[in-house]
Amino acid sequence: MLMINLILILLVGGLLAMLSERFGSHVPRMVALAVVLLDLVYLLLALSGLPELGGLQAPVPGDPQTWLMHYRAEWIPAFGISFEFALDGISLLMVLLTLVLGAVAVSSSWTDVTTKCGFFEANLLWTLAGVLGVFMALDLFLFFLFWEVMLIPMYFMIAIWGHEQRAYAAMKFFIFTQASGLLMLVSVLTLATIHQSNTGVWSFSYFDLLNTQMAAQTAYWLMLGFFVAFVVKLPGFPFHTWLPDAHTQAPTAGSVILAGVLLKTGAYGLIRFAVPLFPEASIDFAPIALWLGAAGVVYGAVLAFAQTDFKRLIAYSSVSHMGFVLLGVYAWNQLALQGAVMQMVAHGFSTAALFMIAGSLQERLHTRDMREMGGLWHNMPRMGAVAMFFIIASLGLPGLGNFVAEFLVLLGLFQVDPWLTMIAALGLITGAAYSLLLMQRSFQGEPDESRRLNDFGTREMLTMALMMVALIGLGLYPQPVLDMAQPVLDGLLQFSATVVGGQL
């Protein structure tokens, strides 16, 4: 029941946060932070009692008994729908990332949200609950339910507490993700129907639907339904256009959750579902996916370089960084997949921090336009130093987590396509340019002596210190993360090789 309890704590905590507003506008924030930390501590205490964590074995994708945790209870037996949850190394990493960044998001909303605080914190916790469901659900109908549920509170967060163009941004976000999600639903229903026609038994279980026999063309179209849904959420080129608007207009906590957690659900879906369910179709599609990933890396970096809006620049940088994940997944070898997983974790910390800095600047300056900034390091030295750290982390400085991730992806991609690796590496050069431009325009230059701005306080510095330590740890000693992911990746690679007679 651990996995269900993790979700229930957040759902009930959201209700408590909403009701607690009657005791003061500050109470919901305290309740929300306590709920997220309680969930995290509960998970860590449960994991400490698992001997499997000391030496994870490669879980067999089609055998739930080899996974770290597995729970199944009947829900709608007539159609083979059940409450089925499971955890392995990768999903556990994503759950831990979600809870840590959930606490960061609550911290970033401390002074940013001043109206309807209870409902805001409730939506934040309910979004986290939906994300945990996505990372743990292994019944495809239940997975789709969580996939859609997590969109609704995020829509409210953007539409109610967003900035000047919030209605447009929230609607665009919802339409893009909802429409692509419906494509996935069609693919899920078709896959379950084919499985039923083959076996005579209805099932939506991931473990049952693996190795479903079908025509090659049918598998290709079903794979595309999953691929589009996940790449829209990633987001990958050319399905990325909703992201800059959503990030720019979202409140700070919304941007933190969106960049740090929600985008990772798309990457997770590719690794967990799109490739293993349709390995042969993925082989045929891999060259196209790799070119889309390389295009996203370069295109996102070039557009980021052209921005004058602080948050919009970071949003386009996310498009570029998520292109590396797409490259890592469809290169489909150990190095590239390790790099993709590492990028999911490192990007979560670095970009969440940058969005928190952007929100703090907007709260103090009432603008996101970098042309109206300059010299802010003089006014706010602590914020300037923190911003410098996360900007150089984002561009991939050796010794920090982002460098390890991108280096592994490029190393694995080079084994597949050296020329494509050279094109993707151009994104690193452009990334250095837009990152340093962001720093120069915002924090360097002549200071405005008339400005009286509050620097980062204790709460902000503690939050930033947490993410700085995480990125340094990932850069200097990434082995714990790699060790946790490696057995899962070994199992997936072995499974795909068994099915198709080779790797992608």
Buried (B, 14 or more C-beta within 10 A) or exposed (E): EBBBEBBEBBBEBBEBBBBBBEEEBEBBBBBBBBBBBBBBEBBEEBBEEEEBBEEBEBBBBBEBEBBBBBBBEEBEEEEBBBBBBBBBBBBBBBBBBBBBBBBBBBBBBBBBBEEBBBBBBBBBBBBBBBBBBBBBBBBBBBBBBBBBBBBBBBBBBBBBBBBEEBEBBBBBBBEBBBEBBBBBBBBBBBBBEBBBEEEEEBBBBBBBBBBBEBEEEBBBBBBBBBBBBBBBBBBBBEBBBBBBBBBBBBBBBBBBBBBBBBBBBBBBBBBBBBBBBBBBBBBBBBBEBBBBBBBBBBBBBBBBBEBEBBBBBBBBBBBBBBBBBBBBBBBBBBBBBBBBBBBBBBBBBBBBBBBBBBBBBBEBBEEBEBEEBBBBBBBBEBBBEBBBBBBBBBBBBEEBBBBBBBBBBBBBBBBBBEEBBEBBBBBBEBBBBBBBBBBEBBBBBEBBEEBEBEBBEEEBBEBBEBBBEBBBBBBEEBEEBBEBBBBBBBBBBBBBBEBBEEBB
